[in-house]
Amino acid sequence: MSRILRTISPWLAALTVLKTPPLALYAHFPWCVRKCPYCDFNSYAARERFA
């Protein structure tokens, strides 16, 4: 039984590390001439001179 616990122990330690939620970052730079109908971001169509 102790051999099984020694074998499983590293796997359990790895699982506790995996419980932390992953960190992600999304940067959105909308340089659109017009707003797309599927765009879910708080954005506005750029003026022609800025696009």
C-alpha positions as CSV (number, residue, x, y, z in Angstrom):
1,M,0.0,0.0,0.0
2,S,2.8,2.5,0.8
3,R,4.4,1.8,-2.6
4,I,1.1,2.8,-4.3
5,L,0.9,6.0,-2.2
6,R,4.5,6.9,-3.1
7,T,3.6,6.3,-6.8
8,I,0.4,8.3,-6.7
9,S,1.7,11.2,-4.5
10,P,3.6,13.0,-7.3
11,W,0.4,12.8,-9.5
12,L,-1.7,14.3,-6.7
13,A,0.8,17.1,-6.2
14,A,0.6,17.9,-10.0
15,L,-3.2,17.9,-9.8
16,T,-3.2,20.5,-7.1
17,V,-1.0,22.8,-9.2
18,L,-3.4,22.3,-12.1
19,K,-6.4,23.5,-10.0
20,T,-5.2,27.1,-10.3
21,P,-7.1,28.8,-13.1
22,P,-5.0,29.6,-16.2
23,L,-4.1,33.2,-16.8
24,A,-5.0,34.7,-20.2
25,L,-4.8,38.1,-21.7
26,Y,-6.6,39.3,-24.8
27,A,-5.8,42.7,-26.3
28,H,-8.2,44.1,-28.8
29,F,-7.2,46.9,-31.1
30,P,-10.2,47.8,-33.3
31,W,-9.0,49.7,-36.3
32,C,-12.1,48.9,-38.3
33,V,-13.6,51.2,-40.9
34,R,-17.1,50.0,-39.9
35,K,-18.4,48.1,-36.9
36,C,-19.0,44.4,-37.6
37,P,-22.4,43.0,-36.5
38,Y,-20.7,40.2,-34.5
39,C,-18.3,42.5,-32.6
40,D,-19.0,42.2,-28.9
41,F,-16.5,44.9,-27.8
42,N,-17.2,48.4,-26.7
43,S,-15.8,49.9,-29.9
44,Y,-16.7,52.5,-32.4
45,A,-15.9,52.8,-36.1
46,A,-12.8,54.9,-36.8
47,R,-13.0,58.0,-38.9
48,E,-11.6,57.5,-42.4
49,R,-8.5,59.6,-41.6
50,F,-7.6,57.3,-38.7
51,A,-8.3,53.9,-40.3
